[in-house]
Amino acid sequence: MERQMRSKLFNHFMIMDRTFYQRHRTGDLMAHATNDVSAIQNVAGDGVLTLVDSLIMGLSTMIAMIIFVDWRLTVIVLLPLPFLALGAWKFWTISIFYCLYF
């Protein structure tokens, strides 16, 4: 996947006109090509694996709590989760806003 993305980026660079290369420094383009493709590869590989692992572990933990502890206690423990998720999402959007504009 990484090789294919680098090939597409190289082909895109080859069709750009001369003014594009006059406006952007070659070193910056190379840095973006190297770092951005590597970051996408990390997210596509490790990010998906981490997401699947977290979902499986979370569901198996909830099922184990229901079976081995008590279903009422499990419900009480899981009630704050939507609020925690909403708070995390709100914090994430605020931090992205400050990163982009300040």
N, C-alpha and C positions, 0 to 999 in steps of 0.2 A: 504494500500500500504506500509506504513511504517513497519507494522508487518511482511509482506511478505519479505521485503528487509532485515530486521533484522534476520529473519529465514534463508534466503539464506546465509547471511554472517556467521551466526553461523555454518551452515552445512559446509561451506567452511573452516572455522577455524578448524572444527573437522577432516577434511581429510588432513590437513597439517601435514607434518612430524616433527619430534623432532628438527631437525636443524633449521627449520623456527622459532620455539619458542626460540631457543638459540640465534639466531641473532636479534630478535625483542623483546623488553620488553613488558610484558603483559599490563602494564599501558598505553603504547603508542597505543597498538592495541585496547584497550577498549576505549581510547579517540577518536581514529579515527572512531571506529564503532559508537560511540554515536554522535559525531559532524558531521561526513560526512553524515550519514543517515538523521539526522535532517536538514542539509543544502539541501540535495536533496529533502526532503519533502517540505521545504519552497519554493524552486524553482518550483517544480511541482505544488504546490497548488497556492501560492500567485503570482508566476511569470506568470503563464498562465492567471490568473484572471486579473492581471495588463495589460498584453498585449492585451487581448480582450477589456478591458475597454478603453485603450488608442486608439485602432483602431476605436472603435465605436464613441468615443467622437471626434476624429480627423475628421472622415468622416462626422459626423453630423454637426460639425462646418464649414467644407468646403461647405457643401450643403446649410447651413443657410447663409453663406457669399455670395454665388452665387445668392440665391433667394432674400435675403433682402437687400444686399448692392449693389454690382455691380460685374458682372462676370469679367470685365477687371481688376478691383482692386484686386480681388481674385487671378487672374493669376499673377499679379505683386507681390503680397505678397507671393505666393507659389513658385516663381522662385528660391529663395535662398535655399529652403529646401534640394534639392539634394546635394548642396555644404556643408550645415551644417551636413548632414548625413555622407558624405564622411570624413569631418573633425573629427567628433565624432568617426567614425570607425578607422581612422588613429591614433587618440589619444589613443583609447582603445588598439590597437595592440602594440603601443609603450610602454604604461604603463604595459601591460602584459609581454613584453620582459624584461623591467627593473625589474619587480617583480620576474621573474624567474631566471635571471642571475646576479643580483646585490644585 
